[in-house]
Amino acid sequence: MKKLLVGLALISASFVSMAKEVNVYSYRQPFLVEPLFAKFTEQTGIKVNVVFAKKGMAERLAREGKHSPADVLLTTDISRLIELHDKNLLQAVDSKTLTEAIPAQFRASDDTWYALTTRVRNIYSAKRMGEHAFTYEELADPKYKGKICTRSGKHPYNVALVAAMINHHGEAETLNWLKGVKANLARKPQGNDRGQVQAIHQGLCDISIGNSYYFGKMLTDKKQKVWADAVHINFPNQAGVGAHVNISGVAMAKHAPHQDNAKALMEFLVSVPAQELYAETNMEYPVRVGVKRSDLVASWGEFKADDLSLEKIAEQRKKALMLIDQAKFDL
């Protein structure tokens, strides 16, 4: 009997140990999420185990199947969330905390994914051009021939922008727009968003497209500050639909072994303290309404954001990729 009780105690202790952890697969970088996880563990006693990756999350989850240890999935934009959703790798999370904190525009209608932060797809322009109220549409104007730099059209950040253009203008007009922008490129699409601002500083082009938080990263980087100092950060389409907005997001894995802990972590990430830390660390916009932006981000001013839902953008993702190919944008 004594041995049985000891055995049960060991099993119970093992179960408690397992229950006090949560496993995260993350596309977000360690410097950003580790402080959040440390605070979560401090508050709840739940240990956070993290696997960091730059790509291949969907493939790994599919390969692991029902034996996957993943509970929570962190991604860097809507395209990656939709890939996980379309491959049936997520499960719905019924949470009043999440739905009350996150505007409907920034979460799935079936509760399978939620935004954590937002970022704008800005137009950067050389200060030597002076100030100008840009629109995305005018980037196809021949007056900008040889003046635009961008990363690959097939990068998820640009695919989402093209998908938004399809929603607003239809396929035919968006294809013509892509062809017009391609005709205005100063060089073949290459590099990352910050590399395009560097090219503006070097005089290779005058205009680029890039996410808002990269401006903050450059301004706070000793080497890259000179690049940022050479440009204006512009919020496009302010007289129209507003600037295109993308997200970083979170979801629960389909076969999450620690569902309660996963839900607790997801809810923690939309709490005011966590949202403030996100905003300060990565210079993104908090998804939770009313949370203070970092002082640096706030200094860029208020702007009108496009209220097109991310699900509408996601619906046009495949068509966007087809149009980018048809325009031979990267060639």
LINJOTA-V282760 format. One line per field, one symbol per residue. ss: DSSP state (H for helix, E for strand, C for the rest). phi: phi as a letter, one per 40 degrees, with the letter a starting at -180 (. if undefined). Layout:
ss: ???
phi: ???
This chain:
ss: CHHHHHHHHHHHHHHHHHHCEEEEEECCCHHHHHHHHHHHHHHHCCEEEEEECCCCHHHHHHHHHHHCCCCEEEECCHHHHHHHHHCCCEECCCCHHHHHHECHHHECCCCCEEEEEEEEEEEEEEHHHCCCCCCCHHHHCHHHCCCEECCCCCCHHHHHHHHHHHHHHCHHHHHHHHHHHHHCECCCCCCCHHHHHHHHHCCCCCEEEEEHHHHHHHHCCCCCHHHHCCEEEECCCCCCCCECEEEEEEEEECCCCCHHHHHHHHHHHCCHHHHHHHHHHHCCEECECCCCCCHHHHCCCCCCECCCCHHHHHHCHHHHHHHHHHCCCCC
phi: .cccccccccccccccccccaabbbbcccdcccccccccccccbgccbbbbcabagccccccccfcccccbbbbbbacdcccdccccfbbbcbcacdccccbdddbacccgcaacbabacccbcbccccgcaccbcdccccdcbdgbbbacdcccdccccccccccdcbgcccccccccccdccccacdagbcccccdccdcgcabbabacccccccccbbdccdcccccbccbbcfccbchccbbbbababcdbdcbcccccccdcccbcdcccccdcccbfbcccccgccccdcccccgcacbccccccccccbcccccccccccfccc
